[in-house]
Amino acid sequence: MINKFQQLPTILSNIFKESLSVALPLYRIIIPMIIVVKILKEIGAIEILGQWMAPLMGLMGLPGSMGLVWAATLVAGFYPGIFIFADLAATEMLTVGQVTILSSLMLIAHSLPIELQIAGKAGSRWLSMGIIRVGGALLYGIILNQILLWGNWLSEGSILLWHPETGPVSLLSWASEQTVGLAIMFVILVFLVQFMKLLDLIGLTKFLQRILHPLLRNLGIGKEATNITIIGITLGIAYGGGLIIRESRTGTIPPRDIFFALVLMGLFHSFVEDTLLLMLLGGSLWGYFVGRWIFALLVVWLLVRILSLLSDQQFHRYFFKAKTVTQPGPLDYESTKDAKRLAG
């Protein structure tokens, strides 16, 4: 017993170091992006983006003002979008179907400055992933709108279940909130790292792999990528980002599997927390949860078939950065170049 207590500081130190190794790559992305997003909000760039997006809203049966809601969500995340929606909901009479479409847009494409950077660190090219996220949201919104119009479904008026308090926030309060949020994120990451070890220890990870592997295999995602797919779908790209980046750099997961896993988790991730949050707007689960899951699976299935026609060179040029994946071995490519340069 005494030996175990003596080992406790070492164990806690190892846990902290391991968690820090996961958190640091994530913080290098998140902290600069938080500042950039704040600047964009202060100079009115989000409002301008919302005006540009207003014509697109009509394609999905939404009033143009909802472009501002989605623009805020695209850049700054759910909460600014929800706050703006709460302000507009007082004057805009929206149906449950319209709120469902808007919620779907927000769930598929949000916090892109941060999430695309994380996907980029895991290997994906940010432009291709951005097009898939935004284009996928627009496509699903158009399809869902046509389905709802065809069946005259969800045409009743929506009810906003939460009315957040809005008002000016000082720069000091904003900085304090962000610092607390980052500290909470680190605590969660410590828990997640140990939780993943526990899942491996009790065999639950292998159990989940056996359940999901047939589905993912049919989509074109190999067994090696099952873990990062589960992490992204359940925890989300932000919280699971550090783990996803680490797993993707081991060299044990094929680049195409990483990319398709990132596409799947990009279109459908953090399904518990995000879904519960968007329920407050008054939409329908059938549209932004069940339908979105089916849509995400179909998109990945189709992309796997289309991109299989590309050579590895073309795939790496347009969709995935080959150098991100570190292949096992005594020397990587950069080390070899350095050795040659020093040799002569």
N, C-alpha and C positions, 0 to 999 in steps of 0.2 A: 504493500500500500504506500509506504514511504517513497519507494522508488518511482511509483506512478506520479506522486505529487512533485517529485524532483524533476521528472520529465515534462511536467505540464508547461513550464515556460518555453521549453524547446518546441513542444507541439504547437502551442499558440503562435510562436514566432514563425514556424513553418506555414501555418494556416494563413497568417497575415501576409507573408511574402508571396505565397501562391496566389492569394486573392489580389494582391497589388499588381502582380504580373498580368492578371486578367483585366484589372481596372484601368491601368495606365494607358494602354492603347485606346481604350474607350474614351477616357477623359481628354486625351489629345485631340479627339474629334469633337466631343460634345462641348467642351468649354469655349473654344473659339466660335463654334456655331451658335451657342447661346448669345454671345456678344454680337455676332453678325445679325442674328434675327432681331435682337433688341434695337439695333441701329436701323434696320429696315422698317420696323414698326414705327420708330420715332420720326423718320423722314417721310412717312406716308407711302412707302413703296408697296405695302400690302394692299392699300386702298386702290392704287393704280392697277395692280395686278387683278384685283377684283373687277374693275371696270373692263379690262381687256377680256376677262373670262365671261362676262355677262351674256354675250351672244351664244356661247356654248351651252348655257343653261337651258335655253329654249329647245335645244335638240333633245333634252331629257325631260321636258315638260315642267321645268322649274322657272320661277320668275328670275329676272336678271340679278336682283339683289342677292340671291343666294350665291352668286359668284364671289362676293366678298367673304362669305362664310367659308367657302371651300379654299379660297386663296389664303385666308388666315390659317386654316388647318394645314394646308400644304407646306407653308413656311414655318409656322410656329407651333403646330400641334393642336390637339383636341380642345384644350381649355379656351384659348382665344376664339376658336371657331364657335364653341358652344356659347360663350358670352355674347358674341355678335349675333348669333342666331336668336338668343333670348331677347335681345333688343328688337330685332326685326319681327319676331313672332307676334309682337303686340299689334302690328299693323298688317302683316301678311297673313292671309287666311289660307293655310296649307292643308292639303289632305294627308291622310296617313301614308298614302302611296308616294306623294311628293317627299315627305320627310324620310321615308324608307330609301328612296333614290338618293337623296342628299346624304343620308347616313352611310350608304354604301360607298359613295364617292370618298367620304372622309375616312372610312375604314381602309379602303384600298390604297389611297394616296394621302399620306400625312407626314409631317415632320421630315420632309425630303432632304433638307440640308444635312441633317444628322444621319438619317437612315441610309441615304445613298453613300455617304462617306464610309459608314460601317461596312456596307456591302462591297465598296471599293477596296477596303482593307482586306476583306475576305477573298478578293480576286476579281469580282465583277467590274466591268467597265461602267462607270456611273451613267454615261449617256444612254447606253442600251437599257440599263435597269430603270432609269428614269422614264424612258419612253414606254417601257412595259408597264410601269406602275400607273403613270398618268393616262396612257392610252387604254390600259385595261380598265381603269375606273370609268373613263368616258364610254367605252364600248359596253361595259356592263350596265351603266346608267341608261344608255339608249335602248338596249335589249329589254331591261326591266320595265322601262316606261312603256314600250310597245306591248309587252305581255299584260301589264296592268290595264292599259287602255282596251286591249282586245277582250279581256274578261270582265271589264268594269269592276275590278277588284280594288279594295282599300281606298275607296272614294269618299269615305266619311271624313269629317274634320279631325285633325290631329289635336292632341292635348299635350302641352309641354309639362313634364312631370317635375321640373326643377327650375326655379327662377333664381339664378345666381346674383349675388350683390355685385354691382359694377361701380367703378369709380376710379379716380386717378390714383396711381401708385407711385410713391417716391422712388428715386433711384436707389437709395439706401435700403428701403424695404424690398425692392426687387432683388438687389444683390444678396440680401439676407436670405430670401426665399430660395434663390438658386443654390447658395452654399448649403443650406439645410437639405435641399433636394439631392445634391451630389453626395452628401454624407450618408443620407438614407440609402442611396443607390449602392454605395460601397458596402454598407451593412448587408444589403440584400445579396450582393455578389458574394460576400463571404459565405452566406447561408447557401447560395446556389452551388458554389464549388463543392462544399461539403455534402450537400444534398445529392449531387450527381455521383459522388463517391459512394454514398449510402445506397443509391439505386443500383450501382454496379455490384456492391457487396451483397445485397439481398437478392440479386438476380432480376430486379424489375426492369432494368434497362434492356436486358436480353429478351424479357417477356414482351416489352413494347416493340422491340425490333421484330420479333416473330409475328406480332399482330399486324404491324404497319408495313413490314417488308414486302408482302405480296402486292399491296396497293402501290407502294412507291416503286417497286420493280416494274409493274405494268406501266407506270408513268415514265419510266426510264431513269429512276434514281436508284443507285446501287445501295447495297447493305451498309457500306462504309459511311454513307452520308445520312443514315437514318437518325443518328444521334443529334446532329446539328439541325436536322429538319424538325425533330420533336422539340428541341430547345426553342427554335424560332416560332413554331406554331403555338406553343403553350405560353412561353415567357415573353415573346416579342423580340424585335430586333434590338431595341435599346438595352434592355436588361440582359438579354442573352448574347448581345453583340460581342463582348469580350471573349466569351466561350466559343462563339462561332468563328471569330478570327483565329483563335488559337488552334481549334480543330482543323480549320481549313489550311493551316500552314504546316501541318505535320508531314505532308507528302504522301499520306496513306489514302487520301480520297481523290479520285480522278477529277480533273478540272470540270468536265461536263456535269458530273454529279453535283459538285459544289454549286455551279451556276443554276442548275434546275432546282436545287433545293432552295437557293436564294430567291428564285422566282416564285416558288410555291409559298414560302414564308413571307415574301413581299406582298403577295395578293391576299394572304390569309394568315395573320399572326396575332399573338396575344388574344386568343379568341375569347377568353373569359373576361379579363379586365376591360378590354376595349369594348366588347359587346355590352357588358353591363353599363358602362359609361354612356354609350350611345342610345341605350334604351330610354334614357331620360328625355330624349327629344320627342318621343312619341311615335316612332316608326314600328315596323313589323319585323319580327325575327325571321319570318319566312323569307323575306327579301334580302336583308343585309347579313344574315347568318347562313341559313341553309342554301339559299340561292348563290351566295358569294362563294361558299365552299365548293359547290358543284362547278361554278364558273372557273375557280382557281384550278381545279383538277383538270378541266377540259383545256384550259390555256396551256398548262404544263405539258399535257399529253400531246397537244398540237405542236408546241415548240420543239419538243424532243424529236418528233417526226420531221419537221422542217429543217432543223439545224443538223440532223444526221446527214443531210445532203452536202453539208459544208466540210471542207478539209479541216484538219486540226489547225493549220496555219490561218485559214480564214476565220475560224472560230475564235482563235486567240487575238486576232487583229480587231475584230468588231465586238466581241462579247466578253472575253475573259483575259486577264493579264497573266500570261504563263509564268512570269518571274515571281508571282506572289506565292506560288506553291513551292516549298522547299523540299526538293527530293532528298531522300536519305543518302548519305554517303560522306566520305571524309572531306571532300571539297565541293563547294557549289560553284556555279558559273563565275560569280564575281571573284571568288577566292582564286579560281584558276587564272583569271585575267591578271589579277594582282601578282600572282606567282610568276607568270610569264614576263610581266613588265619588270619585276625585280631581277629576273634572271638575265635580262638583256635587251 
